[in-house]
Amino acid sequence: MEDYRRIADRIAEDIAAGRLRPGERLPPQRVFARRRGIAGSTAGRVYGELVRRGLVVGEVGRGTFVRAAPLPSGRALAEPATTAPVNLELNYPSAPGQSELLAPALAPLLRPDVLAESLRTAPATGTAAAREAAAGLLATPGWRPAPSRLTFAGNARQAIAAALASLVRPGGRVGIESLTYPLVKEIANRLGVTLVPLPMDAEGLRPEAVTAAHRSTPLSAVYVQPTLHNPTSVTMGEARRHQLAATARQLDLPLVEDRIWSFLHEGPLDPLAAYAPERTYVVDGLSKRVAPGLTVGFLVAPEGRVEQVAAALRSGAWTASRFALEAAVRWIADGTVEHLVRAKRADAAHRQHLVAEHLRGYTVHSDPHGYYAWWELPYPWRADTFAAAAAERGMAITPGSAFTVPVLGTRAEDCVRLGLASTAPPELAQALRTLAGIARTRP
C-alpha cells in the first residue's frame, strides 16, 4: 500500500505548481479514495497530513479547500509580518505624540551612573520598584496582585510561554477557546503541548465544556481570554467568571488568563484571579498600552508558584531586560501609561465608528472599545479566498482559520479578523471601503 505521505507530497506539488489553486475544493474523501485506489482510512490520513502542513483547510458541511497561503511556522514569540501596504494583521496601537510623551522618562536613564545600573541583568522577579509599579497598574476595583507574586518577561507572549512551561509537561493537554490567539498554537507546538479546543458562546468559554473535556481526558491547564477576546471581542460577564472559576476549582485546574487587551475595557470587571487567586496565572504587558519596541510582560503567579514560574522564565531566556523594567517604572509612575491608555481608548472607539460606517449591513462582531473586528463574510466568500482577494489589492487581513487548531473538520464560520490599530485612520477607512466592495462581488 502506498504511503499516505507520498500521496500528500504529490498534492503539495500540485498546489505549489498552481495546478490546484487557492480556494479550490478537493474531492470528498470517499471519492478521492476511489480515484486513487486507496482505502478510505488512507484518504483520511492524506487529508489530515495536508491540514497539518497548512496546505488545506477543512470546513464542516462544505469540504476541504486549498488554502490561500500556507500557515506560518516558527513564530511562537513574534507577531506575523507582511509586506502589504495596508496591514490589517498586525495590531499595535500608537497614540498621537506618543514618542514625545515617552522620551522624557528615558532621558534620566542615559546618565552614565543610572545607565550603568540599568544595563545590569535583572532576575525574573524584576526589582522591588517594578513589582510595586506593575501591581498598581494591573489593579482593578476588586483585585490587586501582591507585588511578591509578580514576575517579568520580555513581552506577554513570553509570559504565556513561561506560564504553560511551568504548568504542563510535554505531551500534556491544555484547554483553549475554540477560537484562540494564533501564536498560542506555536508556543504549544514548541513546548510539546496538545491544545484542546473548547466550545464558546456569546460570553466566551463555556464552563461545562471544560468539565466535559477534562473528564474525557484530563487537562493540565486552561488558557483563556475573558476580556476582549481575540478575535471575537467577547467579554465574559461577572456571573460567567464566577462559574468558570468555580469549575476550575472543582476540577483542580490552573487557569492562564490573558489580559493583554483588557486595558481598553472601561467597565468594573475583575480578572478571573479575583475569583480563583489560588490557581490563576495572569498575563499582561506593555506592548499594546505603550509600544512593541521596548516592552515588558507581566506574569502574576498564585501564592507558592512564583519560583516555578521564575525558573521557566530563566530556562526559556524570557526574562525582561533591566533597562525595559526601569523605563516601565518611570512611565507608570509619571502618568505616561495612564495618558496613553486614555488616548488609545478614544482612538479605538474612533476606529470602531469607521467599521460601523463602512461595513454597515454586514455581520461584524466587535466591541465599541476594541481594536479588532470579526467579520462573518457573506456567501459565497470563504475566509482564505477573501484574504487572497484583499492581498491582490494590497491589504493584509487574517483568515479565521488562523485562530483555530488545525484539525480536519474545524471551521471558522468563514470569518476574517481585521486588526484596526496599525493603519492610520484615513487609510483604514479606505481599506474598509475597498473590503466592502470586494464582499459585494463574487469570488
N, C-alpha and C positions, 0 to 999 in steps of 0.2 A: 504493500500500500504506500502511495506517495506521501511523503512527509508534508503536513499541513503548512509548515513554514515555507517550503519551496513554492507551494501554490500562492501563498501570501506574497512572496518575493516577486512573482510574475505579475500579480495585480499591482503591486507597488511600482513596478517598472512601467506598466501601462499608465498609471497616474502621473508618474514623473515625465513620461514622454508626451502627455497630453491626449493619449488615446481614450482615457477616462477623464472627463472634465469636472471641475468643481461643481457641485450640485447634482451631478448625475447619479441616478439611483441604481444600485446594484440589484440583481435579481433576488427574489426571495431565496432563502437558504435551501429549501427543498428543490427549487428549480436549478439553482447553482449546482447542487449535489448531483442532480440527474444529468445535467450537461457535462459535468466533469467526470462522471462515472465514479463518484466517491460516496462514502456513507454520509448520512445527514449529520452525524456527530462530528465528522471531519470538517464538513462545511461550517458548522458552528464554531469550530476551533479556528478555522481560517478567518472568519469574520471577527472573532474575538481578538485575534492577533492584529488585524488591521486597525481595530479600535485602539488596542494597546499602543500601536505605533503612531496614533494620532492621524491616520490617513482617512478614516471614515468616521461617521457618527451614526448611531442607531437611534431611531425615533419610534416610540411605541405607536402602533397602528398605521405607520406610514412606510417604514422600511429603513434601509441602510443607504446613506448618501456619501459621496466623496466630499471631503472637507474642502473649504476654500483654501486652506493652508494647513500644513502640519502643526500640531501643538508644539509650543516651545518647550525646551527642556533645559535643565541645569541652571535655572534662575531662581532657586529657592529663596535667596536673600536679596533679590533685586527686582524692581518693577519691570514689566515688559517694556521694550523700547520699540520705536518705529521711526521711519524717515518720512512719514506722511506729513505734508504741510500743515494740516489741521488735525491735531491729536486729541481724540476723544477717548483714548485708552488710559493714558496717564492722568493722574488726578491729584496734582499738588497745587493747592490754592496759594495765591500771593496777593497781599493787600497793597493798595497804592502807597508808595513811600516806604515800603517795608524795609528796604536796605538802609535808608536814612534813619529809620527808627531803631534798627538793630545795632548800628555802628557804635553809638556812644558807650554801650555797656562793654564792648570789646576793647575799647581804647585802653583801659587800665591794664588789661591782660598783656599788652605789648610792652609794658615797662620791664626792663631786664630782670628785676628782682621778682616781680609777680610771674613773668613768663617762665622763669626757671622752675618755680613751684608748679605751674600749670602743665609743664611738659613731663612731669613725673608720671609714672603709671599709677592707676587707681585700682583698688580692689573691686570686686563685683558688687560689694555693698556701698561703693562710692565714698562720699565724705559725709560728715555729720551735717554740714550745711546743705548738701544736695538732698539728703534724706528729709530734712525738715522742709525744704522748699517744695520737693515733689509731693510730700504728704499734704501740704496745704493746697497745692494745685489740683490734686486729684479728689479732694474732699467734696462731698455732696451734702445736702441738708441732713441726711440721716446716717452718714458714714464718713469716717476719716481714718485712713490707714495709719497704724502705728509706724513711726519712722523706722523703727528697728526691723520692720518687715519689708523694707524697700531694697530691691537690687536694681542694677542698671546694666542695660545692654547698649550696643551701638545704635540700634533702632528697634522699633516694635516687632518687626519680623524676626529679628534675632531673639527677642524676648519670648515670642511664641515658640521658637525652636527650643529654647532653653527649658521652658515650662514642660513641653512634651518630652524632651530628652530626660528630664528629671522624674517623669511620671511613668513612662511607657517603655518597656523593654522591646527590643527588635522582635517583630512578629506579633506584637500586641495590637489591639483594636481600639480605635478612637472614634466615638460617635461625632458626627458633624451634621449641620443642617443640610438638607438635600441640595440646596444652592449655597456655595461657600466661597470664601476668599480664595482665588485661584492658587496663590503661592503656598497655601497650606498643603496643597497636594504635593508640591515639590519638596517641601520640608518633610512631610511624612515619608516620601519616597527615599530621601537621603537617610532618614532615621530608621528605615526598615519597618515602618508602621503601616498598618492597614486602616484605611478610612472607611467608616460605615455610614452611608448617607441615611438621614432620618427625616421622616415627613415633617412638613411645616404647614401652618395655616395662616390666617390673616394676622396672627400675633406672633408668628415665628415658630420656633421649635416646640413640638408637642411633647409634653412630659410623658404621656402614655407610650409614645414611640420610643423614648429612651428605655422605659421599662421593658417593652417587648423585645427590643434588640439585645438588651443586657441578659434577659432570661433565655434568649435563644443561644447566644454565645457571649460570654462575659466581655464587657468593655473594660478598658483600663482607665479611660477618661472621656470627657465630652468637651469639644471645642465649640463655643457658641458666641454669637454677636447679638446680644439682646437690644442694643441701642443703635438705630440707623444701620441696620443690617445691610451688608454689601453682598449682592447688588440690589436687593428689593426695596431698601429704605424702611422696612418694617421695624417698629419699635414695640417691644413687649410692654404690656401694662403691668401694674403692680401685682394684680392677682395672679397673672401668669408667672411672674418672677417668684412669688411665694410658692406656687405649685412646683416649678422646676427645682427650686432649692430643696423643697421637701422630698421630691423624688430622688434627687442626688443623695440626700442624707439617708433615705430609706435603703437605697441600693449601695451605699458606701462608695459613691463615685466622686472623684475630683472633677471640678469644672475649670476650664481655661476660658476666661471671659475677655474677649477682645473689645476694648472700648476706644479704639483709635479715632473714631468719628464722633464719639459721644459729646465732645465739647460743643458741637453745633446744636445739640438739643437743649432747648431752654426750659424744659419742664423740670419738676422736682424729683424725677425718678432716681432712685438709688441703684447702685450696681448689685448684681447677684451676691457680691461679697457682703452686703449688708444683711442678707437673709441666711447665708451659709458661709460665714467667715472661716470656719474651720476646714473648708475643702475647696475654696475658690481662689484661683490664681488670676489676678487682674493684670492685663496687659494694656499699656497705653504708651504714648510717646509724644515727641515734639515735631515730628516731620510734617504733620498736617497743620498743627497750631502755628508753627514758626516757619521752617523751611527744611527741605530734604538734605541740603548740603552739609549742615552742621547740626546734628540731631542727637537725641538721647532716647532710648527706650526704657520704659518703667515696667518693672515686674514686682507686684506685691504678692508675697507668698503667705500661706497660712502660718499660724504660730507653730514653731517647731520644724518648719520646712525650709527655712532660709538657707541653711548651709547646703542642702541638696541642690537647690536652685543655683546658688553661687558656684558650686562645683561644676554644674552643667555649663554655666556661662564661661567659666575658665577653660574647661576642656574643649569647648567649641570655639574658643578665641572670640567670644561675642561680647566681652565687657566693653563698657563705654570708655572713651578717652577722657583723661582728666581735663583737658582743655575744653572739651564739649560740656563736661559737668560744670566747670567754672563759668562758662558762658551761660548755661541754662540757669544757674543760680542767680546770676545778675539779671537776666531777662525776666525771670519770675519776680524777683524782689523789687525791681524798679517799675513794674506795671506794664512792661512791654508785651508780655504774653497776653495779659488781660486785654490790652488795647487791640492786639491782632485778632483775638477771638471775637471781639465785638465787630471788628471790621469784616471778618470773614463770614460771620453770621449774616450780616447785611448783604454781602456780596453773593452768598449762596442763595438768599431769598430773591435777589435780582435775577440771577440766572434761572431760577425755577420759574419766574414770571416769563422769561423768554421761552422756556419749554412749553408752558401752558399756552402761550400765544401761538407759537409756530407749529406745535404738534396737536393743536386743538382738533378734536374729533377722533383721535387715535386712543388706544388703550395704553396709557402710560402710568406706571406706578412710581411715585416719588414722595418725598417729604418736603414741605414748604421751606425747610431749613437745610436740606441735604445737598450734596454736591454730585449726585448722580441720579439717573433715571433709568428705569427698567421698562423697556418698550415691548409690548406684545405686538408683533408685526401682523399686518393684515394679510389674509390669504391672497395669493398662494406663496408669499415670500417665506423663505426659511432663513434662519439666522446666518448661516455660513454664506449663502449666496447674496444676502443683503449686505453683509460685511464686505464681500468681494466687490459688489457694485459700488459701495461707498469708497473703497480703496481706489477704484478706477477714477474717481472724481477727487482724489487727494485727501480723503478723510479716513482716519483710523478709528474704528469702533470695535467693541469686544462682543463676539457672538456668545449667546447664552451657554453653549457647550463648554466654554472655558470655566464656568462656575460649577460644573457637575463632575463627579467622579466618573472617569471614562469606563463605564460598564455598558456592554451591549444592551440596548433597550432603554437607556436613560434618555430622557427628553427634557429640554429646557423651554418647552412651550413656545418654540420659535420666537425667542426674545433676543434682544441685544441690550447691552448696557452702554449708556452714554455717560462718560465722565465729563463733568461740566467745568472743572476747576482750572485746567491748564491752558485754555484758549481765551484770549481777550473777548469781552462781551460782543463787540461788533462782528468779529469772525465767528463766534459761537452762534449768533443769530443767523448769519448767512449759512452756516453749516446746517443748522436745524431746518431752514427753508429748503435747502438742497435735499436733505434726507427725506423731508416730507414729500418732495417732488418725486424722488425715487420710489417711495412707498405707493404713490398713485399709479405707477407703471406696473408692468408685469415682468417677471424675471425672464 
